[in-house]
Amino acid sequence: MYCIDATKRRTSQNRLVWHYDKIRRSISTPAIKDGIVYEADFSAFCTRLTQTGRLIGRTIFLPPWGSPMLIAADISW
């Protein structure tokens, strides 16, 4: 997984912010909530990273065929 700074010009500045190479093959798009990046891969892991690329943890589950979705629910009724 690569995090790049899209505001920098590719020809003149280094756009790479951080790189995390422990995520295996994936077709999903990461989800971000409260400063945590969630990425699912075909090895049946959901990897959680800080927005600076530091590993928070990994959870095992079934291999995904989509992207992680984070849902906020207000149950204060």
C-alpha positions in Angstrom: 0.0 0.0 0.0 1.3 3.4 -1.0 0.2 6.8 0.4 1.1 9.6 -1.9 0.6 13.4 -1.7 -1.5 14.3 -4.7 -0.8 18.0 -4.3 2.8 17.6 -5.4 3.9 17.6 -9.0 5.2 14.2 -10.0 8.0 15.6 -12.2 9.5 17.9 -9.6 8.8 16.5 -6.1 8.7 13.2 -4.3 5.0 12.4 -3.8 5.5 9.3 -1.6 4.4 9.9 2.0 4.7 6.3 3.2 4.7 2.7 2.0 3.5 -0.4 3.8 4.5 -3.7 2.2 2.9 -6.4 4.3 -0.5 -6.2 2.6 -0.8 -9.0 0.1 -2.9 -9.1 -3.1 -6.0 -7.0 -2.9 -8.7 -5.6 -5.1 -10.3 -3.4 -2.5 -10.2 0.3 -1.8 -9.1 1.3 1.7 -11.6 2.8 4.2 -10.6 5.6 6.5 -12.3 6.5 9.8 -11.0 8.5 12.8 -7.4 8.5 11.5 -7.3 4.7 10.9 -6.9 3.1 7.5 -8.6 -0.3 6.9 -7.4 -2.5 4.0 -8.6 -6.0 3.3 -6.5 -8.5 1.3 -7.0 -12.0 -0.2 -4.9 -13.6 2.6 -8.1 -13.1 4.8 -6.6 -10.2 6.8 -8.0 -6.7 7.5 -5.0 -4.5 8.2 -5.4 -1.4 10.3 -2.8 1.4 9.9 -2.5 4.9 11.2 -2.6 7.7 8.6 1.2 7.8 9.0 1.6 4.2 7.9 2.2 2.6 11.3 0.7 -0.8 11.9 -2.1 -0.9 14.5 -3.1 -4.5 14.0 -4.5 -7.2 11.7 -7.7 -9.2 12.0 -8.3 -12.5 10.3 -11.6 -13.1 8.5 -12.9 -14.5 5.2 -11.2 -13.3 2.0 -13.1 -10.2 0.7 -14.6 -9.6 -2.7 -15.2 -5.9 -2.1 -13.9 -3.0 -0.1 -14.3 -2.5 3.7 -17.3 -0.3 4.6 -17.5 1.5 7.9 -21.0 2.5 9.0 -21.8 5.0 11.7 -25.1 4.5 13.4 -26.9 6.9 15.7 -29.0 4.9 18.1 -29.8 7.6 20.5 -33.6 7.4 19.8 
